[in-house]
Amino acid sequence: MIKKLPSGRWQVDVLLDGRGSRRIRKRFASKIEARRFEAYILGQKEKTKDWNPSKKDNRRLIELVRLWFNAKGVHLKDGERRKRCLDSMAAWLGNPVARNLRPSEFLAYRSYKLQEGTSEKTLNNHLGYLNAVYNELQRLGETDFDNPLRNIQMIRLDEIELSWLTTEQIGLLLETIEGFSQNPHVHLLTRICLATGARWGEAENLLPRHVQKGKLTFVNTKSGKSRSVPVSSELFAEIQVHLKEYGQFSFSLSAFRRALVKSGIQLPKGQAAHVLRHTFASHFVMNGGDILTLQKILGHSTINMTMRYAHLAPDHLKDAIKHGPMLAKCWQQSKKQESRNEKSP
């Protein structure tokens, strides 16, 4: 508002955001100057928030974790587990004001956990979980500050050794299970995984309705997508009879691990039943199977995961001879010999 004072000067009186907000008053010799100042003030108000700064976000990390869980985590298969992990991290960090969490604090947590024996892959997951909280809440407009951990890099991991069982080891493992294990399911579950590339948990979740028309349909998979894989008529019939007798498979992973140890087969650290999936994939490729078909059978969301097995393909091994550097060397030697032959009388 502009008004003329008894003194003859002109006064600008502006409430930036209505009653109770910051007030600006200034006097000018002329009405034109007063109007220019008023226009300037109102223009600045539109361009910046400095006139009405928002209250600082002092919510603590555990509160943001709860917000994230209600918005996103509740819809994830491992959402509850992630929330427990995030709550544990927040407690270790002292439940700081979320926007004030410093990278050095997380790095101290990571260093401590490494010394405790937590794997580097697990700690990369922990960083990913925290990043997801900050990034998702910012995307949803629940927070207006940047992710304070955005510049922390994941720990670089060595490529995991891809182990698989030979035909002889497969026979030894099955014989050990048959002669050693008292669990009625573990032998059949092992053969299902070897025949289909299924994860152990996927095989355990099979019910009679998932065994139809010569195929096994795996549901509640890691990717969230169901997939069907055909099996031999003999194995199909055996699975039907088994499920008719027992109704479903019970938890049998511990029995498998005990049998694996009894067999004496040595595997890289951290691998047990998953070697059955690697074994199916490796033999599939070595026997001439197509990588794209393998991707569909295994249920990989991207071809990159399936390409880990490409080096086992027979054609791939032939190409090592056909296109390798020694071929170029032989070609050069051949050309030199041809040149010498042309020059000789």
Order of alpha helices (4+ residues) and beta strands (2+ residues): beta-beta-beta-alpha-alpha-alpha-alpha-alpha-alpha-alpha-alpha-beta-beta-beta-alpha-alpha-alpha-alpha-alpha-alpha-alpha
